[in-house]
Amino acid sequence: MAEAGPVEGDGRNGRARVVVHDPSSANRFMPPDHAIALDLGRGATIETPDRGPRKHSMRGFEDEYVDIVDYIVRITHRIWEDQDVGYIYDTYAPGCRVHDDAGLQIGVERMVSGTIDSIEAFADARHYADDVIWAGDDERGFVTSHRAFNVGHHTGTWRWGPATHRPLKLWVIANCLVVDNLIVEEWVLYNTVARLLQVGVDPVAAARLAGRALPALAGPQSTEVDRLIGGRVPVLAPEVDLTASDDVEGFVRGLFHNLYNRRDLSAVDRHYASNVQWHGTSNREGHGRGDVRSMARKLLATFPDFGLEVDEVYWMGNADEGWSVSVRWTGAGTHDGHVLYGEPTGRRVRIWGLTQLYVRRGVVVEDWSLFNEFDVMVHLFRDEALPG
């Protein structure tokens, strides 16, 4: 279903466009190869004097950007590396919606103030672009999934206390909807629990403190998933063989449904390479199918009624080169298990995540997955119980 967005003027050609985000892949352009991709070595050093002509149409964008990957990497560099925080006003819509580890933030001023706070706390941080998966066009809007590494030190005071000067090294994912040089909606996971642990802050204590700032009746955004509606038994979804088909979306939806809703952990054996590299929330790392199964099992044991829906899938590539795939998903569950967060609280949480899958010869060879772990902990460990 399409998600209606704000009416925005782009500030360059005076047009006002109603931005409609349609997460379905049916009418979206998927790049058939990796011709437009992140250049090796871009990272935090992007001083490239001549990037050549534009590689595809970017109507409404500033002339200096040659493609959507170039746009994402260089606006990030300018805002965070150069600390030109005001450039947010030129690259985010005034009414932008930003979903992050702490919930939904609305409006560009929230983005500006949050960025200033972060730079003050980690003033020497470097931001290394690791990959950008993209799809779409300049008519319906581009979608991008940007993975980056943040490296630096905790040099300034922030909401959790004074500077500790401890080193920081973590990775983040930001998925954006971009129209006419403006990000109108963003889903970003900052790997907050990993950040807290690395600078010596107890994430449970931080979550409890953050919970006190929430309104008394605040709860997780309501989410229902098919698995839990009407008590239906989840059926096994058809599984796509990507060595004989190019149905990338079918592959992803079948895998996520059977693994998390059907509880078929053997789906990992069928769809992941034996030597798969897995990277998870809070800097968890794994190698091989067993580690992928282990994290899925821990999540299901912690939230026994957990159910999941895939919200959006897009990709670039082909059978010969392989596919780079971005997946955005939403789940819900009740904390009735002990595995991840200790003594069960019985509280219901909304869990959402961003996943990047790299598929070669029909199987996943690398998996980067983040979910809103800090937000989950806020709702589990806040002092007062939530109604219902």
Secondary structure, 3 states (H helix, E strand, C coil): CCEEEEEEECCCCCCEEEEEECCCCCCCCCCCCCCCCCCCCCCCCCCCCCCCCCCCCCCCCCCCCCCHHHHHHHHHHHHHHCCCHHHHHHHEEEEEEEEECCEEEECHHHHHHHHHHHHHHCCCCEEEEEEEEEEEECCCEEEEEEEEEEEEECCCCECCECCCCCEEEEEEEEEEEEECCEEEEEEEECCHHHHHHHCCCCHHHHHHHHHHCCCCCCCCCCCCCHHHHHHCCCCCCCCCCCCCCCCHHHHHHHHHHHHHHCCCCCHHHHHEEEEEEEEEHHHEEEECHHHHHHHHHHHHHHCCCCEEEEEEEEEEEECCCEEEEEEEEEEEEECCCCCCCCCCCCCEEEEEEEEEEEEECCEEEEEEEEECHHHHHHHHHCCCCCCC
